[in-house]
């Protein structure tokens, strides 16, 4: 079984199209709103979308992954 790294997507509120983004872009975008981004990433791993003033972030593959620990 191969492990696949998570991929993330972003969309602006005024747009319906999702754009794949890098993990660095995700971290940068979330840090502007959430000074502790780990809880926001956990929300995405659980299949939820995370809103910021700029738009919405989500995990690209919809499969829920177990949270370690």
TORKOL-4160 file (C-alpha; in steps of 0.2 Angstrom, whole numbers, padded with zeros to 4 digits, m for minus):
69
<pt num="1" X="0000" Y="0000" Z="0000"/>
<pt num="2" X="0007" Y="0017" Z="m0005"/>
<pt num="3" X="0005" Y="0032" Z="0005"/>
<pt num="4" X="m0001" Y="0047" Z="m0005"/>
<pt num="5" X="0003" Y="0065" Z="0002"/>
<pt num="6" X="m0012" Y="0076" Z="0005"/>
<pt num="7" X="m0016" Y="0088" Z="m0009"/>
<pt num="8" X="m0026" Y="0104" Z="m0005"/>
<pt num="9" X="m0038" Y="0115" Z="m0015"/>
<pt num="10" X="m0043" Y="0133" Z="m0013"/>
<pt num="11" X="m0057" Y="0144" Z="m0021"/>
<pt num="12" X="m0062" Y="0162" Z="m0019"/>
<pt num="13" X="m0080" Y="0165" Z="m0012"/>
<pt num="14" X="m0085" Y="0173" Z="m0029"/>
<pt num="15" X="m0079" Y="0158" Z="m0039"/>
<pt num="16" X="m0086" Y="0140" Z="m0040"/>
<pt num="17" X="m0069" Y="0133" Z="m0047"/>
<pt num="18" X="m0057" Y="0125" Z="m0035"/>
<pt num="19" X="m0038" Y="0127" Z="m0038"/>
<pt num="20" X="m0025" Y="0114" Z="m0032"/>
<pt num="21" X="m0013" Y="0123" Z="m0021"/>
<pt num="22" X="0004" Y="0118" Z="m0013"/>
<pt num="23" X="0006" Y="0114" Z="0005"/>
<pt num="24" X="0016" Y="0130" Z="0007"/>
<pt num="25" X="0002" Y="0140" Z="m0001"/>
<pt num="26" X="m0010" Y="0132" Z="0011"/>
<pt num="27" X="0000" Y="0136" Z="0027"/>
<pt num="28" X="0003" Y="0154" Z="0021"/>
<pt num="29" X="m0016" Y="0157" Z="0018"/>
<pt num="30" X="m0021" Y="0148" Z="0034"/>
<pt num="31" X="m0008" Y="0157" Z="0045"/>
<pt num="32" X="m0016" Y="0174" Z="0040"/>
<pt num="33" X="m0032" Y="0170" Z="0049"/>
<pt num="34" X="m0028" Y="0155" Z="0061"/>
<pt num="35" X="m0012" Y="0158" Z="0071"/>
<pt num="36" X="m0013" Y="0140" Z="0076"/>
<pt num="37" X="m0016" Y="0131" Z="0059"/>
<pt num="38" X="m0015" Y="0113" Z="0066"/>
<pt num="39" X="m0033" Y="0113" Z="0071"/>
<pt num="40" X="m0039" Y="0120" Z="0054"/>
<pt num="41" X="m0029" Y="0106" Z="0045"/>
<pt num="42" X="m0037" Y="0093" Z="0057"/>
<pt num="43" X="m0054" Y="0099" Z="0051"/>
<pt num="44" X="m0049" Y="0097" Z="0033"/>
<pt num="45" X="m0043" Y="0079" Z="0036"/>
<pt num="46" X="m0060" Y="0076" Z="0044"/>
<pt num="47" X="m0068" Y="0081" Z="0027"/>
<pt num="48" X="m0073" Y="0099" Z="0032"/>
<pt num="49" X="m0069" Y="0115" Z="0022"/>
<pt num="50" X="m0060" Y="0129" Z="0031"/>
<pt num="51" X="m0066" Y="0147" Z="0028"/>
<pt num="52" X="m0054" Y="0162" Z="0028"/>
<pt num="53" X="m0058" Y="0180" Z="0024"/>
<pt num="54" X="m0050" Y="0176" Z="0006"/>
<pt num="55" X="m0060" Y="0160" Z="0002"/>
<pt num="56" X="m0061" Y="0142" Z="0007"/>
<pt num="57" X="m0048" Y="0128" Z="0009"/>
<pt num="58" X="m0051" Y="0109" Z="0008"/>
<pt num="59" X="m0042" Y="0093" Z="0006"/>
<pt num="60" X="m0042" Y="0088" Z="m0012"/>
<pt num="61" X="m0045" Y="0069" Z="m0009"/>
<pt num="62" X="m0062" Y="0067" Z="0000"/>
<pt num="63" X="m0057" Y="0051" Z="0009"/>
<pt num="64" X="m0056" Y="0054" Z="0028"/>
<pt num="65" X="m0039" Y="0050" Z="0035"/>
<pt num="66" X="m0037" Y="0044" Z="0053"/>
<pt num="67" X="m0029" Y="0058" Z="0064"/>
<pt num="68" X="m0013" Y="0051" Z="0072"/>
<pt num="69" X="m0011" Y="0051" Z="0091"/>
